[in-house]
Every structure is written in C-alpha cells, then in structure tokens.
C-alpha cells in the first residue's frame, strides 16, 4: 500500500475525521471504500438511467394533497 496526497479543505477534513472517530471508523478505509463504490460497474450511473431521469424532470407535475385518495389506494 502506498501513501497518496489529496487536497481537501481543512473544514471538510476536520468534520469527516471527527465523524469517523465518533463512529470508530478508519478514515482511510472509508475513503477507499467510497472510491471502490464509485468504480464498481454495478453501481455506476448508466446512460439509460440519466435519460429516464432527464425525461422525468421535463414532465409536468401536479400537486396531490391526498395520495391514497387521488390514486384510489385503500
């Protein structure tokens, strides 16, 4: 294993470090796990998903005050 250097703001570093200590986690391992998650193809954002989300965002939405009543769910 080799040591790497990253530029992270002091504020973010301190907050994340404190949170890892509070939870009893190894900060380096958490960052490594985050990177692995980002690289994992199973969880990668696929273009078809992006297309579907963009399509949904362009649709018109209407407010619903009572979801069950509106869609006849009992």
C-alpha positions as CSV (number, residue, x, y, z in Angstrom):
1,X,0.0,0.0,0.0
2,X,1.3,3.5,-0.8
3,X,0.6,6.9,0.7
4,X,-1.3,9.3,-1.5
5,X,-1.8,13.0,-1.1
6,X,-5.1,14.9,-1.8
7,X,-6.1,18.5,-1.4
8,X,-9.1,18.6,0.9
9,X,-10.3,21.7,2.7
10,X,-9.4,21.8,6.4
11,X,-13.0,22.2,7.4
12,X,-14.2,19.1,5.5
13,X,-11.2,17.1,6.7
14,X,-11.8,18.0,10.4
15,X,-15.5,17.2,10.2
16,X,-15.0,13.9,8.4
17,X,-12.2,12.9,10.8
18,X,-14.3,13.8,13.8
19,X,-17.2,11.7,12.5
20,X,-15.0,8.7,11.7
21,X,-13.6,8.9,15.3
22,X,-17.0,9.2,16.8
23,X,-18.2,6.1,14.9
24,X,-14.9,4.2,15.4
25,X,-14.1,4.0,11.7
26,X,-10.8,4.2,9.9
27,X,-10.9,7.3,7.8
28,X,-8.5,6.0,5.1
29,X,-10.6,2.8,4.8
30,X,-13.8,4.8,4.4
31,X,-12.3,6.9,1.6
32,X,-11.0,3.8,-0.1
33,X,-14.5,2.2,0.2
34,X,-16.0,5.3,-1.4
35,X,-13.6,5.1,-4.3
36,X,-14.3,1.4,-4.8
37,X,-18.0,2.1,-4.8
38,X,-17.6,4.8,-7.4
39,X,-15.6,2.4,-9.7
40,X,-18.0,-0.5,-9.3
41,X,-19.8,-1.0,-12.6
42,X,-22.9,-2.5,-10.8
43,X,-23.5,0.9,-9.2
44,X,-22.3,3.2,-12.0
45,X,-24.9,5.6,-13.4
46,X,-25.8,4.3,-16.7
47,X,-26.8,6.5,-19.7
48,X,-30.3,5.0,-19.8
49,X,-30.9,6.0,-16.2
50,X,-29.7,9.5,-16.9
51,X,-32.1,9.6,-19.9
52,X,-35.0,8.4,-17.8
53,X,-34.3,11.0,-15.0
54,X,-34.0,13.8,-17.6
55,X,-37.3,12.7,-19.2
56,X,-39.0,12.7,-15.7
57,X,-37.6,16.1,-14.9
58,X,-39.1,17.6,-18.1
59,X,-42.6,16.2,-17.3
60,X,-45.3,18.4,-15.8
61,X,-46.1,17.6,-12.2
62,X,-49.3,18.3,-10.3
63,X,-49.6,18.7,-6.6
64,X,-51.5,16.0,-4.7
65,X,-52.8,16.6,-1.2
66,X,-54.0,13.1,-0.5
67,X,-52.1,10.4,-2.4
68,X,-54.2,7.5,-1.3
69,X,-57.4,9.2,-2.3
70,X,-56.1,10.5,-5.6
71,X,-54.9,7.1,-6.7
72,X,-57.7,5.1,-5.1
73,X,-55.4,3.3,-2.6
74,X,-57.2,1.8,0.4
